[in-house]
Amino acid sequence: MENDPILLHMGEVLRSARQEQGLTQRQLAELSGTTEQYISETECGKRNISYRVLYRILQALKIPTDPLFYEQVASKNGTASTLENIINSFDEEDRQIVWDTILIFLSGYKRKLSHKQADEEHHKIMQETEGH
């Protein structure tokens, strides 16, 4: 299991998020209902954690799952965290629109949609949002 690139990437993202929030491994363990050793092993890519524990850690860190599953979003210089802070400063409705737009972009990127196709999907969702 050691040197598994997926586990190493997940560990790096979690460590970066924890450090950006000024939390120690012990504090994160307490917030997520795990142990300091568990957090350490996860951050080092030595532990394949369950979805349930991952969810609790993400809740404790108040981060979206996208940086874990889309390496392009994760950033070693804190860009993803900066964007999240900006987006979280919006009111609830605008924040949801921005997150939906980002998810559409990532979905299009993953499926290799053209910019025109991604724009069409975005326009469709925006129309649905305005209709509610």
MODELLER restraints for C-alpha pairs under 7 A, 6 or more apart:
rsr = mdl.restraints
at = mdl.atoms
rsr.add(forms.Gaussian(group=physical.xy_distance, feature=features.Distance(at['CA:1:A'], at['CA:46:A']), mean=6.54, stdev=0.5))
rsr.add(forms.Gaussian(group=physical.xy_distance, feature=features.Distance(at['CA:2:A'], at['CA:45:A']), mean=6.50, stdev=0.5))
rsr.add(forms.Gaussian(group=physical.xy_distance, feature=features.Distance(at['CA:2:A'], at['CA:46:A']), mean=5.31, stdev=0.5))
rsr.add(forms.Gaussian(group=physical.xy_distance, feature=features.Distance(at['CA:3:A'], at['CA:45:A']), mean=6.95, stdev=0.5))
rsr.add(forms.Gaussian(group=physical.xy_distance, feature=features.Distance(at['CA:7:A'], at['CA:45:A']), mean=4.59, stdev=0.5))
rsr.add(forms.Gaussian(group=physical.xy_distance, feature=features.Distance(at['CA:7:A'], at['CA:48:A']), mean=6.71, stdev=0.5))
rsr.add(forms.Gaussian(group=physical.xy_distance, feature=features.Distance(at['CA:8:A'], at['CA:44:A']), mean=6.38, stdev=0.5))
rsr.add(forms.Gaussian(group=physical.xy_distance, feature=features.Distance(at['CA:8:A'], at['CA:45:A']), mean=4.24, stdev=0.5))
rsr.add(forms.Gaussian(group=physical.xy_distance, feature=features.Distance(at['CA:10:A'], at['CA:68:A']), mean=5.60, stdev=0.5))
rsr.add(forms.Gaussian(group=physical.xy_distance, feature=features.Distance(at['CA:11:A'], at['CA:42:A']), mean=5.53, stdev=0.5))
rsr.add(forms.Gaussian(group=physical.xy_distance, feature=features.Distance(at['CA:11:A'], at['CA:43:A']), mean=3.66, stdev=0.5))
rsr.add(forms.Gaussian(group=physical.xy_distance, feature=features.Distance(at['CA:11:A'], at['CA:44:A']), mean=5.72, stdev=0.5))
rsr.add(forms.Gaussian(group=physical.xy_distance, feature=features.Distance(at['CA:11:A'], at['CA:45:A']), mean=5.35, stdev=0.5))
rsr.add(forms.Gaussian(group=physical.xy_distance, feature=features.Distance(at['CA:12:A'], at['CA:43:A']), mean=6.04, stdev=0.5))
rsr.add(forms.Gaussian(group=physical.xy_distance, feature=features.Distance(at['CA:13:A'], at['CA:67:A']), mean=6.94, stdev=0.5))
rsr.add(forms.Gaussian(group=physical.xy_distance, feature=features.Distance(at['CA:13:A'], at['CA:68:A']), mean=6.59, stdev=0.5))
rsr.add(forms.Gaussian(group=physical.xy_distance, feature=features.Distance(at['CA:13:A'], at['CA:74:A']), mean=6.84, stdev=0.5))
rsr.add(forms.Gaussian(group=physical.xy_distance, feature=features.Distance(at['CA:14:A'], at['CA:43:A']), mean=6.45, stdev=0.5))
rsr.add(forms.Gaussian(group=physical.xy_distance, feature=features.Distance(at['CA:15:A'], at['CA:43:A']), mean=5.70, stdev=0.5))
rsr.add(forms.Gaussian(group=physical.xy_distance, feature=features.Distance(at['CA:17:A'], at['CA:61:A']), mean=6.85, stdev=0.5))
rsr.add(forms.Gaussian(group=physical.xy_distance, feature=features.Distance(at['CA:18:A'], at['CA:61:A']), mean=6.55, stdev=0.5))
rsr.add(forms.Gaussian(group=physical.xy_distance, feature=features.Distance(at['CA:25:A'], at['CA:36:A']), mean=5.48, stdev=0.5))
rsr.add(forms.Gaussian(group=physical.xy_distance, feature=features.Distance(at['CA:25:A'], at['CA:39:A']), mean=6.14, stdev=0.5))
rsr.add(forms.Gaussian(group=physical.xy_distance, feature=features.Distance(at['CA:25:A'], at['CA:40:A']), mean=6.81, stdev=0.5))
rsr.add(forms.Gaussian(group=physical.xy_distance, feature=features.Distance(at['CA:26:A'], at['CA:36:A']), mean=4.80, stdev=0.5))
rsr.add(forms.Gaussian(group=physical.xy_distance, feature=features.Distance(at['CA:28:A'], at['CA:60:A']), mean=6.89, stdev=0.5))
rsr.add(forms.Gaussian(group=physical.xy_distance, feature=features.Distance(at['CA:29:A'], at['CA:35:A']), mean=4.93, stdev=0.5))
rsr.add(forms.Gaussian(group=physical.xy_distance, feature=features.Distance(at['CA:29:A'], at['CA:36:A']), mean=5.34, stdev=0.5))
rsr.add(forms.Gaussian(group=physical.xy_distance, feature=features.Distance(at['CA:29:A'], at['CA:39:A']), mean=6.35, stdev=0.5))
rsr.add(forms.Gaussian(group=physical.xy_distance, feature=features.Distance(at['CA:31:A'], at['CA:60:A']), mean=5.64, stdev=0.5))
rsr.add(forms.Gaussian(group=physical.xy_distance, feature=features.Distance(at['CA:32:A'], at['CA:56:A']), mean=5.16, stdev=0.5))
rsr.add(forms.Gaussian(group=physical.xy_distance, feature=features.Distance(at['CA:32:A'], at['CA:57:A']), mean=5.11, stdev=0.5))
rsr.add(forms.Gaussian(group=physical.xy_distance, feature=features.Distance(at['CA:32:A'], at['CA:60:A']), mean=5.71, stdev=0.5))
rsr.add(forms.Gaussian(group=physical.xy_distance, feature=features.Distance(at['CA:41:A'], at['CA:47:A']), mean=5.49, stdev=0.5))
rsr.add(forms.Gaussian(group=physical.xy_distance, feature=features.Distance(at['CA:58:A'], at['CA:64:A']), mean=6.97, stdev=0.5))
rsr.add(forms.Gaussian(group=physical.xy_distance, feature=features.Distance(at['CA:66:A'], at['CA:73:A']), mean=6.94, stdev=0.5))
rsr.add(forms.Gaussian(group=physical.xy_distance, feature=features.Distance(at['CA:67:A'], at['CA:73:A']), mean=5.24, stdev=0.5))
rsr.add(forms.Gaussian(group=physical.xy_distance, feature=features.Distance(at['CA:67:A'], at['CA:74:A']), mean=4.56, stdev=0.5))
rsr.add(forms.Gaussian(group=physical.xy_distance, feature=features.Distance(at['CA:73:A'], at['CA:80:A']), mean=6.24, stdev=0.5))
rsr.add(forms.Gaussian(group=physical.xy_distance, feature=features.Distance(at['CA:74:A'], at['CA:80:A']), mean=5.99, stdev=0.5))
rsr.add(forms.Gaussian(group=physical.xy_distance, feature=features.Distance(at['CA:87:A'], at['CA:95:A']), mean=5.82, stdev=0.5))
rsr.add(forms.Gaussian(group=physical.xy_distance, feature=features.Distance(at['CA:88:A'], at['CA:95:A']), mean=6.48, stdev=0.5))
rsr.add(forms.Gaussian(group=physical.xy_distance, feature=features.Distance(at['CA:101:A'], at['CA:122:A']), mean=6.45, stdev=0.5))
rsr.add(forms.Gaussian(group=physical.xy_distance, feature=features.Distance(at['CA:104:A'], at['CA:118:A']), mean=6.87, stdev=0.5))
rsr.add(forms.Gaussian(group=physical.xy_distance, feature=features.Distance(at['CA:104:A'], at['CA:122:A']), mean=6.67, stdev=0.5))
rsr.add(forms.Gaussian(group=physical.xy_distance, feature=features.Distance(at['CA:105:A'], at['CA:118:A']), mean=6.52, stdev=0.5))
rsr.add(forms.Gaussian(group=physical.xy_distance, feature=features.Distance(at['CA:108:A'], at['CA:118:A']), mean=5.86, stdev=0.5))
